[in-house]
């Protein structure tokens, strides 16, 4: 078994936590962060089983960073 690591981005939605893997474009959800992460891992495992050795697995690691945006003051 080959172990691979993927990025998991987890955000709080209106009713659940949404988990997303930008390398593969796969999303899942859960009632908690832990459940959302677990469900995403399961979705990725199923995806990898179906993809086999196709070129789809040759993903690149995304660059995830933050940006600062300053709100302009409104004129009176």
C-alpha positions in Angstrom: 0.0 0.0 0.0 1.4 3.4 -1.0 0.7 6.3 1.4 0.0 9.7 -0.1 -0.7 13.0 1.5 -3.3 15.5 0.2 -4.3 19.0 1.4 -7.6 19.2 3.3 -9.3 22.6 3.4 -12.1 22.6 6.0 -14.6 25.4 6.4 -17.8 25.8 8.4 -20.9 25.9 6.3 -24.4 26.7 7.4 -25.2 23.2 8.7 -22.0 21.2 8.4 -18.3 21.4 7.9 -17.2 21.2 4.3 -13.9 19.5 3.5 -12.1 19.9 0.1 -9.0 18.5 -1.5 -7.7 21.1 -4.1 -5.3 18.6 -5.6 -8.0 16.2 -6.6 -11.1 18.5 -6.7 -12.9 16.2 -4.2 -15.3 17.5 -1.5 -17.1 16.0 1.4 -18.7 17.1 4.7 -19.4 16.2 8.3 -21.1 17.4 11.4 -17.7 18.1 13.0 -14.2 18.9 11.7 -13.1 15.4 12.6 -16.0 13.9 10.7 -15.5 16.1 7.7 -11.8 15.1 7.6 -12.6 11.4 7.9 -15.3 11.6 5.2 -12.9 13.4 2.9 -10.3 10.7 3.5 -12.8 8.0 2.6 -13.9 9.9 -0.5 -10.2 10.2 -1.6 -9.6 6.5 -1.0 -12.6 5.6 -3.2 -11.5 8.0 -5.9 -8.0 6.6 -5.9 -9.3 3.0 -6.2 -11.3 4.0 -9.3 -8.5 6.1 -10.8 -5.9 3.4 -10.6 -2.6 4.4 -12.2 -4.1 7.0 -14.5 -2.5 10.4 -15.1 -5.1 11.9 -12.8 -2.9 10.9 -9.8 0.0 13.0 -11.0 -1.2 16.1 -9.1 0.8 19.1 -8.0 0.8 20.4 -4.5 -1.1 23.7 -4.5 0.3 26.9 -3.0 -2.0 28.0 -0.2 -1.3 31.4 1.3 -3.1 34.3 2.7 -3.6 37.8 1.4 -4.5 41.1 3.1 -7.2 43.3 1.7 -7.8 46.8 3.0 -11.2 48.3 2.7 -11.2 51.7 1.2 -12.8 54.5 3.2 -16.0 55.9 1.8 -16.0 59.6 1.0 -18.5 61.7 2.8 
